[in-house]
């Protein structure tokens, strides 16, 4: 065995285009990480928009995000467009959005930039997930492929946040962050244009447009799964939107910003390290059972967050909480996309994955206001919020049991 093969033997054997796409996604998400945490600071403190205006502007992306996901699913399945062309369109729209945001100096231009960004990201997810599914041949490979691409997304976001912070500290040039973000989308466009080919595409218009959506929305399995998947995405958003503020304001003495930063770095690093081992272990069980395990881990993690706020040794509980939540995330991410592909007819992969992506849009729309409301109440409610969230896992588990039974019945009938 050569030295190179020893170093990379742990990596899955996948189509080279998946690795190329993963690299493009890493670069693109690095650009997104540049702006993710710093946009609100810049537009409030330097441009002069109010916090409410910034919140409305960022929230407006959810509107076009829903439309973009619906359109992206239909275009991805269309023989006239396909996954690759839809992904190229997404990169162009997202790049334009970044340059508009870089030039923004008033509320309405800021809203326009966010509307365009929501549309671009909405187009992106169904197309890229369907493309990954097309490039593999077995369920085990599919989980590993989704794990690799999601891993690239996480690494890119984390790297972008760190590099963006360094750039701001060094130069204070906030607008350059949006320019770099736009360039990263153009790099993604070049990568997809030159290195990615269309592998699978519907050969007729039978299920394109509204027909495809009608077919998908009659699938009981997909509708049941959408309920539990929306729950999972609200769990994810609590980690990034609610938990930092909870650790700051409701843990006795308050955790320092640098401590919170170190905790979330620990969370990200652990998520990356365990992703591939977890996927390989979970390939031995059904996707519904994998999601059930994820639900259990989410429940345990939220109980540990509660203990961080009410029990002694706060930092120890916080470290344990974010470790368990990293395991929950690594268990959830590839399983969610894989089970959606298992349910979808080949001609409707884009639409089914668009429904999966809509769950993210709903979760990210509902999650922050719910968490924010809890933290605006008394300490008892703020602490109890994590226990209520943990208890909601019981509902997710019950839904997953029903989903597993339906999928087993369909498999037996097929």
N, C-alpha and C positions, 0 to 999 in steps of 0.2 A: 504493500500500500504506500503510495507516495505521500510526502508530508502534507501536500494540499488536500488529498483525500482524507487524511486523518483529521485535519482541522474541520472539514466540511461534511464528514460522514453522517453527522446527526441531522443534516438538512434533508427534507423530503425530495424525492426524485419527481420533479414536475416539469411540465412544458416550459421551455425557455421563455415563452411570451409572458408567463405568469411572473417570472422574476423581473422581466423588463417592466411590466405593468406595475409591479410592486415598487420598483425603484422610482418610476414616475410618480406614483402616489406618495412616496416618502418625500420627494422634492416638493410636490404640491402642498402637502400637509405641513411641511416646514414653513412655507410661505404663509399658510393660514395661521400657524402658531405665532408668527410674528405679530399678527394683528389681534389675535383672540382676546388677550387680557388687556391690551394697551389701547384699543379703540375707545372705550368709554372714558378713560383718563384723558386722552388727547382731546376728544370732542367737548368734554365738559371744561377742562382746565385751560386749554389753549385756544380752541375755536370759540368757546363761549356759549355753547348750547347748554340748556338746563338738563339736569339728570333725567327729568321726565321726557324731554324731547329725545334724548339719546335712547331711553328705554323704548319709546314709541318707534323710533327709527329702526332699532335692532329687531324689535318685535315684528315690524312690517315684513321682514324677510320670511317669516313663517307663512304669510299669506301666499306669496309667490312660490315658496318652497313646496306647499301642498300642490299647487298647480303644476309646478315643474316636475314633481314626482309622478303625477298622473300622466303628463305629456311624455316624460322620459320612459315610462313603462310601455306606452303604446308605440312610441317611435322605435324603441329597442326591438320590439317584436315585428315591426313593419318590414316587409321585403324591400321597400323603397329606401329605408333609412338603415336600420340595423343598429347593433350595439356600438360599433366603432364610430360611425358618423354621429350618433347621438353624443358619444363621449367627446368627440372633437367640438361639437356645438357647445357642449357644457363648458369646455375649457375656454373657448372664445368669449362666451357670455360672462364667465367668472373673471377673466382678465379685464374686460371692459369695466365690470363692476369695481374691481380694485383700483383702476385708474380714476374712475369717477370719485371714489371715496378719497383718493389721494388729493384730488382737486377741490374737495368739498370745503366750503366756508360758510354755508348757511344750512338751515334745517331741511329745505326741500331737496337740495342736491344730495344731502346725506341720506334722506329717505330713498331717493332714486337709486343711489348706490347700493343700499341694502335690498331694495326690491330686485335689482338685477342679480345681486349675489344669491338671494334666495332662489331665484329662477335657475341660475347656473348650478348651484349645489343640488337642487331638486332633480335636474336633468342628469346629474352625475351618478347618483347612487344606483338607480335601477340598471343603468347601462353598464357600469363597472362591475356590479355583482353578477349580472347575467353573463358578461364576458368571461369572468373567472369561472363560472359554472360550465360554460361551453368548452373551456380549455382542459377539462379533466374528464376521466372516463369512469372512475369508481367512487362510491360514497366516501371511502377512507381518504382518497386523494382530494376529494372536494373539501372535506373538513380541513385538511392540511393547507390547501390552497387559500381558503378563506382566512385561516389563521395567519398565514404569511402576509397577506395583503392588509389585514387588520393590524398586524404587528407593525407593518410599515407606516400605517396611518398614525399609530400611537407614538412610534419613535419620531416621526416627522413633527407631530404637534409638540412633543416634549422638547425636541431640539429647537424648534422655532421659538418657543416661549423663552428658553434660555438665551439663545442668540439675540432675540429681540430685546430682552432685558439688557444685555451687554451693549447693544447698539445704542439704546436710549441713554444708558448711563454714560457712555462715551461721547456721544454726539448730540443727544437731545433731539435728533431729527425724526420726529414721529411720522411725518408724511412719507419718508423714505421706506417705512415699513409696508405701506400699502403699495408702493411702487414695486418693492421686492416680491410682495404677494402676487401682483399682476404678472411679473416676469416668471414666477414659479408656475403659474397656470399656462403660460406660453410654452414653457419647457415641457409640461405635461402634453400639450398639443403636439409638439414635435416628436416626443417619444411615441405617442399613440400613432401618429401619422406614418412614421418611418418604420416602426418596429412591431406593430400589432396588426394582425389581419383578422377578418371576420371568419369565424370558424363555423358557426351554426346560425342559420336564419330561416325564418318561416318562408315557405315557397308560395304562399297564397295570402290573400287579404281576408281569409275567412274569419279570423279572430282579431283583426286590428281595430283600432279605435274603440268605440263604445261596445262593440260586440265582445271584444276581449275582456273588458271590465265586467260586463254582464255575466259572462261565463265564470270569471274568477269569484265574483261576489255571490254566486250560487253555491260555491264550495263551502260546505259546513265546516270542514276542517280548517280552512283558511280563516274563516270568520271567528271561530273559537280561538284559534292561535293568535289572531290579532288582538284579542282582549288581553291575553296573558303577556303578549309581547309589549303592549303599551304599558303594562305594569312594570315590566323589566326596564323599559327606557325611563320611566319616572324614577326608578331606583338609581339608575346611572346618573341622572342629572342632579339628584340630591347630593351625590358625592362631590360634584364640582361646584354647584351653586349654593347649596345650603350648609354643607358641613364646615367649610372654612369660617363662615360667619358664626356658626354655633361654637366652634372651638375658640373663637376670639371673644365672644360676648357671654357665653354661658358656662364655660369651664371655669371653675373657681380660680381667680387670679388671671385668667385669660392666657391662652398660649400666644407667644410672641410670633410676629410675622415670619421671622426666619425659621422658627420651629415648625410652623405650619407648612412653609415651603419645603423643609426637609422631609416632613411626613408625606407630602404628596409626591415628592421625588422618589421616596421609598416605595410608595404605591405603584408608580409608573414602572420603576425598575423591576419590581417583583412581577408585575403583570407581563412584562416582556420576557423575563427569565423562565416563567412557568408555562407560557403559552403553548409551545410545541410539545413538551412532555404531557400536559393535560389533554391536548387533542389526541395524542396517540393512545392514551389510556381510555378516553371516551369513545374511540372508534370501536371498542368492544361492546358497547351498549347502544340502545336506540337513542335517537336524537331527543325524544320526549323525556327519557330517563336522564339524559345529560342536562336538559333544562330543569328537570326536577332537582337535581343536585345543585345546580346554580341557585335555584330558589331557596334551598335550605341554607346555602352559604350566605345569601343576601340577608336572610333572617338573622343568622348568628352575627353577621357583621353589624347590623343595625342595633342589636342588643348591646354589642361591645361599644358602639358609639354612645348609647345611653349611659353605660357604665363610665365612660370617659367624663361625662358631665356630673355624675352623682356619687361616684366612688373615689376613695383615695387612689394614689398612684395614677393620676390622670394620664400622664405621658405613656405609661406602659399600656393602658387600655387603648389609647389612640393608635399606638404602633400595631397592636394586635388587630384592632378594628380595620385599619387600612390594609393589613396583610390579608385578612379573610375576604375583604371586599375586592382585593386584587384577584384572588382565586375565583370569586364569583364572576367577575368581569371576564377573565380568561376562559371560564367554562361557558359563559353565555354567548360571547361574540361569534365564534365560528359555528356553533350549534344552531343559532337563530337563522343564519343564512342557509345552512345546509338543510334544515327541516323545511324551509320554504321551497327550496329547489326540489326536494323529494315530493312535495305535494303538487308541484306545477307540471302540467303537460309541457313538452319541449317547446311548442309553439307559443306558450304563454309565460315563459320564464320572466320576461321583462315586466309584465303586468303583475305577476305574483310578487316579484321582488320589489315592485313599486308599492304594493300594499304593505309589505314588510317595512319599507322605508317610511311610509306614512305613519306607522306606529311610532317611529322615532320623532317625527314632526309633532305628533300629538303629545307624546311624553315630554318633549322639551318645551312645549307650549304650556302644559298643565303643571309640570313639576316645580319650576321656580316660583310661580305665584303661591302654590300650596305651601311649599317650604318657607317662603318669605312670610306668609301670613302666620305660620306657627311661631316664627322667631319674633314677630311683632307682639306676641301675647305675653302672658306671665311666664316666669321660669318653669313653673310646673307644666304648662302646656308645651313649652319649647322642649323640655326633657321628654315629656310623654309622647311627643311626635315620633320619636325614633322607635318607641315600643309599638305604637299603632302601625307604623310602617312595617315593622317586623311581623306583626300579626297578619298583615295583609298577604304575607307569603302563603298562609294557609289557603287563601282563596286561589292564588296562583297554582299551588300544588293540586288542588281539586280540579281545576280546569285542565291541567296537564294530564291528569289521570283519564279524563274524558277524551282528550285529544289522542292519547296513546291507544285507547280502545278503538276509536274510529279509524285510526291509521292501520291498526292490525286487521280490522274487519275489511277495509278496502284492499289491503295487501292479499288477504285470503281470497277475496272475491276476484281479484285480478289475476 
